[in-house]
Amino acid sequence: DSFDILGDGVKELLVGRDDGMIEIYNFESADDPVLRHDYALSESIASIQGGCVGKDGYDEILAATYSGWLTGLTTEPVHREGGSGEELKLSQEMQSKISSLRNELEQLQIKVLQEREKYQQSSHSSTAVSSVPAFSVNDKFTLNKDDASYSLILEVQTAIDNVLVQSDAPLDLLDVDKNSAVVSFSSCDSE
């Protein structure tokens, strides 16, 4: 997307990448765009948009991730300063928002518990049928020319507990910054 997120009167280029990076490029000179800010998310970005969403006068960047999460980056200051010995007072509107969010969270927790109980009861009944849920997998296997390695990227809309990679050729698995996996090797019987 292109949007004036820096408020300097010139639109910046907002880029959301497959590796989860959000980047803001500024066109200070006519030659090349300059990276002004970046932010890393833990999953690939499906779309990105700049605009005023949450509060008037504060521009934001909204990014939708592969699994459906919406993430917002705002220009609104995070901290508000009070005078010496002065406590920060929440407005009535903010208190009501917090209260409604707490109520919504409690209702969702109750609903989750009810659905878990319902699942437990149906799974222990004599007529229960087990099935593997259907879900889509976003996968990429790309060559990195710089170090002659391949990157395997897997994204699923649910938690990934295990990934089994089996190969007839010997493999070296390299650790990367964004990797949260614990790697375990086991030798294969050639027969």
Secondary structure, 3 states (H helix, E strand, C coil): CEECCCCCCCCEEEEECCCCEEEEEECCCCCCCEEEEEEECCCCEEEEEEEEEEECCEEEEEEEECCCCEEEEECCCCCCCCCCCCCCCCCHHHHHHHHHHHHHHHHHHHHHHHHHHHHHHHHCCCCCCCCCCCCCEEEEEEEECCCCEEEEEEEECCCCCCCCCCCCCCCCCCCCCCCCCCCCCCCCCCC
